[in-house]
Amino acid sequence: MPSQTDSEKIYNKLIRKIKRIKNIGNAEGLLRWDQQVMMPNAGTPARSQQLSALSSIQHELLTDEKIGKMLDEIDEEEISKERRSAIREIKREFERAKRLPTELIEKISKASSEAFSKWLKSKEENDFSIFAPNLEKLIELKTKYAEYIDPDVAPYQVLFEDYEPYLGLEIASDTLSKLRKELVPFIEKIKESEVKPDRSTFENNFSGEKQREFAQHVLDILGFKWEYGR
């Protein structure tokens, strides 16, 4: 078995650190899922604090100088193509996170959690004013977030790059504009058409148990391992 290069050893050590960070992120995601699916509304204040704490820990671990040092020490010529891709993504996350104060990350996480319950109530009562203050606060915090990362770029572009770092906002806007140009008149033609398809299939009541069975069947086909999740 060939011996590892220094870069491979550093890479493996780095990945162990990143896995720990991702595990904290996964725990945070599970708490958010529980809030959205199971948790009573009165649990929001405590859950907001929990999520804020986990976000803070995750951010502090990701911005640790040891991670930056390891990224600098890895010679990408000594590692595989797949590992170079992983390094590219870790470096990108590290460099963006380094520009952000932990306090801001905590505030965004807490505000997002608090906003969810207000959004639900606003939707149920059809009253936007319930959610409006939370939305304003989130916009303010996210604008600060974008300014920290790149003050010379429009905030929306910075936020867009969090989810689509290699697509480019201009390409996305152009694609959506082309779709709008074709789809809007197409939809109008459908509305004006005298053809009235049978909609009964889509308007029936469906057993929750049957839906669950179908979802499980699809997941079985996809190879989901039930002993690892639910």
Phi, psi and omega in degrees: 000125183295144180286152180284145173283167177301320181295322179293322178296316179295320180300313181297322178293319179298315182298324177298320177293317181295322178299321178296317179297316180295325178296322176295319177297322178294321177295320177298318179297323179294321177294322178293319178300314180299320179298321184279340187245320191240324193291134174296153184300327183293346179278358185302312182302314180293319181295322179299319179292321179298313181294321178298318180295316180294321178298319179297314180298315180299317181293317180295321178292320182292327183266010177302134181300335179297326178292316177300320180295317180294320178299320179290328185278342182283124174270109186295344176287343183264359181238165184289166179301318180297320180288328175297323178296319179297318179298319178303315182288320178296316180298319180297314179296318181297313183294323177290316182295325181299335181277352186253132175287143181301323181302321180292320178300318178298315182296318180295316180297315180295315181295323179295318180294316180295325183291330185299312181295324178292323178296318178299313180296319179300319180292316181297321183265000181053046183225099184296333184298337179294321184268338188308313180299322179293321178295317179300319180295318179296318179298318179299314181293319180290330176293318176298318178305312181295321181294323177296320183287314179202096182291347183267000182240148178304137183308319182296325179295319178297315181293323178299321182290343174297328185253330181227072186294339186242002179278312183093128182298324181296317179295317180298315180297318180296318180297315180294325178296319178295319178296318179299317181301323182272321188282322182301307177295328179296317179295321178298321178297320178297317180298323183277349183293146177275351178287124181240093182293156178290119183262000188300327180301327184267356185247004180285163171270134183242132181301132177299322180294320179294322178296319179297317179299319180294316180299318179294322178298315179297317180295325176298317179298322181284351177091019179296135181263108186292339178287349180256350183190181180213000000 
